[in-house]
Amino acid sequence: MRLKTEVKMSRISELSSEAGRSRAAEGTGQADLAPDTRLYVPAHPRYHADPEQAPGVGFEFLARPQTGEPVPVAFTTLDALVAALGESQPWIAMPAEAFVELMRRNGLARVAVDPAVAPGTEPYWTPENIRAYTEAVRR
């Protein structure tokens, strides 16, 4: 089975207003990241109601606190992703250059790398949410 890539916003949390703890990467010439840097990206499989359609990958974005604007995010280590979004957060790994280019093609020019998440934000994905998602997909 082939997975197709699609960008579907899921608001999983909000970025912290503490900008100093995140780095923004633009284009493929990020000062902080080599193009082949492995990034851990919050994402999950997306299944369509029509079984003839191939499953896809739904990327999950954070939201800017002031505007609610979607922000693609990625983490340089799996530990950083888990610390920010919780142990149950689904993810995929991909090269920085591919992730940034995919987001750019979908109209999102900036990517937050290793962002700070707003304090007190509860993770969206919990073991219960994973079970519910799995049961819904099986139907």
C-alpha positions as CSV (number, residue, x, y, z in Angstrom):
1,M,0.0,0.0,0.0
2,R,1.3,3.4,-1.0
3,L,1.0,6.4,1.3
4,K,0.3,9.7,-0.3
5,T,1.4,12.9,1.3
6,E,-1.2,15.5,2.2
7,V,-1.0,18.5,4.5
8,K,-3.9,18.6,6.8
9,M,-3.8,20.9,9.8
10,S,-4.5,19.4,13.2
11,R,-4.1,21.9,16.0
12,I,-2.3,19.9,18.6
13,S,-1.1,22.7,20.8
14,E,0.2,26.2,20.9
15,L,3.6,27.6,20.6
16,S,5.0,29.3,23.6
17,S,5.5,33.0,23.3
18,E,9.1,32.3,24.5
19,A,10.6,32.7,21.0
20,G,14.1,32.2,22.3
21,R,13.6,28.4,22.6
22,S,12.7,27.8,19.0
23,R,14.5,28.3,15.7
24,A,12.8,29.2,12.5
25,A,14.0,27.6,9.3
26,E,13.2,29.1,5.9
27,G,13.7,27.5,2.5
28,T,16.4,24.9,2.1
29,G,19.3,27.1,3.3
30,Q,18.7,27.0,7.0
31,A,21.6,28.4,9.0
32,D,21.0,25.9,11.8
33,L,20.3,22.7,9.9
34,A,22.0,20.8,7.1
35,P,19.6,19.7,4.4
36,D,20.0,16.1,5.3
37,T,19.3,16.6,9.0
38,R,16.8,14.1,10.2
39,L,13.7,15.8,11.7
40,Y,11.0,14.2,13.8
41,V,7.7,15.6,12.6
42,P,4.4,15.3,14.4
43,A,2.2,13.5,11.9
44,H,-0.3,10.6,11.7
45,P,-1.8,8.3,9.1
46,R,-4.9,9.6,7.4
47,Y,-7.4,7.1,6.1
48,H,-10.2,8.1,3.7
49,A,-13.8,6.9,3.8
50,D,-13.4,5.7,0.2
51,P,-11.3,2.6,0.3
52,E,-10.2,3.2,-3.3
53,Q,-8.2,6.3,-2.1
54,A,-4.7,5.6,-0.8
55,P,-4.0,6.5,2.9
56,G,-2.0,9.6,3.4
57,V,0.0,11.4,6.1
58,G,-1.6,14.2,8.1
59,F,1.0,16.7,9.4
60,E,0.1,18.3,12.7
61,F,0.9,22.0,13.2
62,L,1.1,24.2,16.2
63,A,-0.6,27.5,16.4
64,R,0.8,31.0,17.0
65,P,-0.7,32.1,20.3
66,Q,-1.6,35.7,19.1
67,T,-3.1,34.8,15.7
68,G,-3.9,31.1,15.7
69,E,-1.8,30.9,12.5
70,P,-0.7,27.3,11.7
71,V,3.0,26.7,12.1
72,P,4.7,23.5,10.8
73,V,7.0,22.1,13.5
74,A,9.7,19.6,13.6
75,F,12.2,18.4,16.2
76,T,15.9,17.5,15.9
77,T,15.6,14.6,18.4
78,L,12.8,12.2,19.3
79,D,13.4,13.1,22.9
80,A,12.6,16.7,22.1
81,L,9.4,15.8,20.3
82,V,8.3,13.6,23.3
83,A,9.2,16.3,25.8
84,A,7.1,18.9,23.9
85,L,4.1,16.8,22.7
86,G,4.0,13.7,24.9
87,E,4.9,10.1,24.6
88,S,1.8,9.1,22.6
89,Q,2.4,11.7,19.8
90,P,2.6,10.0,16.4
91,W,5.5,11.1,14.2
92,I,7.5,10.5,11.1
93,A,11.2,11.2,10.4
94,M,12.3,12.9,7.2
95,P,15.2,15.1,6.0
96,A,15.0,18.8,6.8
97,E,15.2,19.8,3.1
98,A,12.3,17.5,2.2
99,F,10.1,18.7,5.0
100,V,10.7,22.4,4.4
101,E,10.1,22.0,0.7
102,L,6.9,20.1,1.3
103,M,5.6,22.8,3.6
104,R,6.7,25.5,1.1
105,R,4.8,23.8,-1.7
106,N,1.7,24.0,0.5
107,G,2.0,27.7,1.1
108,L,3.8,27.5,4.5
109,A,7.1,29.3,4.2
110,R,8.4,29.1,7.8
111,V,9.0,26.0,9.9
112,A,9.6,26.1,13.7
113,V,12.4,23.7,14.7
114,D,12.5,22.5,18.4
115,P,9.8,25.0,19.4
116,A,8.7,25.6,22.9
117,V,5.1,24.6,23.6
118,A,2.9,26.8,25.8
119,P,3.3,25.8,29.4
120,G,0.4,23.8,30.8
121,T,-0.7,22.6,27.4
122,E,-2.0,19.0,27.6
123,P,-0.8,16.7,24.8
124,Y,-3.5,16.0,22.2
125,W,-2.5,12.4,21.7
126,T,-3.0,10.2,24.7
127,P,-3.2,6.4,24.9
128,E,-7.0,6.8,25.0
129,N,-6.9,9.0,21.8
130,I,-4.7,6.5,20.0
131,R,-7.1,3.6,20.9
132,A,-10.1,5.6,19.7
133,Y,-8.3,6.6,16.5
134,T,-7.3,3.0,15.9
135,E,-10.8,1.7,16.4
136,A,-12.3,4.4,14.1
137,V,-9.9,3.5,11.4
138,R,-10.8,-0.2,11.6
139,R,-14.4,0.5,10.8
